[in-house]
Amino acid sequence: MAAQRIHLLHPADNVATALTPLEPGMVVAAPDGRRVEVRSAIPFGHKLALVPIARGAPVVKYGEVIGLAIADIAPGEHVHVHNVESQRGRGDLAAGGVASHGPQAAS
């Protein structure tokens, strides 16, 4: 049996966590049977997209929204601060401001 390379924390998640460093071209399987080809190098402990995540769409981990995609993210891509903006603890949003990169950002 192959070693599990990714971990899905909640069935509603659209990302999984890398249990080992992942290299482009590897095909990984989540415990729920989803299989994804890795598109970019993903360090241990980082996230990869399991499904397409459109710019402005929620990124879901632990069954909770952890941020919004600031760019389209393809399945198998590294999901991190370069393509996700957290919405937690955002005083500017609580005060009615706009996100600097998210879908509410001014053009």
C-alpha positions in Angstrom: 0.0 0.0 0.0 1.3 3.4 -1.0 2.1 5.9 1.8 -0.5 8.7 2.2 1.1 11.9 0.9 -1.8 14.3 1.6 -4.3 14.7 4.4 -7.9 15.9 4.0 -9.1 17.4 7.3 -12.8 17.8 6.5 -15.0 16.4 3.6 -16.0 20.0 2.6 -12.4 21.1 2.2 -11.2 22.2 -1.3 -7.5 21.9 -0.1 -5.4 19.2 1.4 -2.2 19.3 3.5 1.0 17.8 2.2 2.4 15.1 4.5 5.6 15.0 2.5 7.2 17.4 0.1 5.4 17.1 -3.3 6.9 17.5 -6.7 5.3 18.5 -10.0 3.9 15.5 -11.9 3.2 13.3 -8.8 -0.3 12.0 -8.6 -1.6 12.1 -5.0 -4.8 10.6 -3.6 -6.9 12.0 -0.7 -8.5 9.5 1.8 -11.9 10.2 0.1 -10.5 8.9 -3.2 -9.9 12.2 -5.0 -6.7 12.0 -7.1 -4.8 15.1 -8.2 -1.7 15.7 -10.2 0.7 18.1 -8.4 1.4 21.1 -10.6 4.0 23.0 -8.5 6.4 22.1 -5.8 4.6 22.0 -2.4 6.6 21.9 0.9 5.7 19.6 3.7 2.8 21.0 5.7 1.6 23.3 2.9 -1.7 23.1 1.1 -2.6 22.0 -2.4 -5.9 22.6 -4.3 -8.0 19.6 -4.8 -10.5 21.3 -7.1 -10.4 24.5 -9.2 -10.7 27.6 -6.9 -11.7 30.7 -8.8 -10.4 34.2 -8.0 -12.5 35.5 -5.1 -13.8 32.1 -4.1 -13.4 30.8 -0.6 -10.5 28.5 0.3 -11.8 25.9 2.7 -9.8 24.0 5.3 -11.1 22.3 8.5 -14.5 22.7 6.9 -14.1 26.5 7.4 -13.3 29.4 5.1 -9.6 30.3 5.8 -9.3 33.0 3.1 -10.2 34.0 -0.4 -8.3 33.2 -3.6 -6.6 36.3 -5.0 -6.0 34.4 -8.3 -7.5 31.4 -10.0 -6.0 28.2 -8.5 -5.9 25.0 -10.5 -6.1 21.5 -8.9 -2.7 20.4 -7.8 -1.3 24.0 -7.3 0.4 25.2 -4.1 -2.1 27.2 -2.0 -0.4 29.8 0.1 0.0 33.5 0.7 0.8 34.2 -2.9 -2.7 33.2 -4.0 -4.8 33.4 -0.9 -5.7 36.4 1.3 -6.9 35.8 4.8 -10.1 37.5 5.8 -9.7 36.8 9.6 -8.6 39.6 11.8 -9.1 42.1 9.0 -9.9 45.4 10.9 -10.2 47.2 7.5 -13.0 44.8 6.5 -14.7 45.0 9.9 -14.8 48.8 9.5 -16.4 48.5 6.1 -13.2 48.9 4.1 -12.2 46.8 1.1 -9.7 44.0 0.7 -6.4 44.9 -0.9 -6.4 41.9 -3.2 -9.7 40.1 -2.9 -12.9 40.4 -5.0 -13.9 43.6 -3.3 -10.6 45.4 -4.3 -11.0 48.6 -6.2 -9.8 48.5 -9.8 
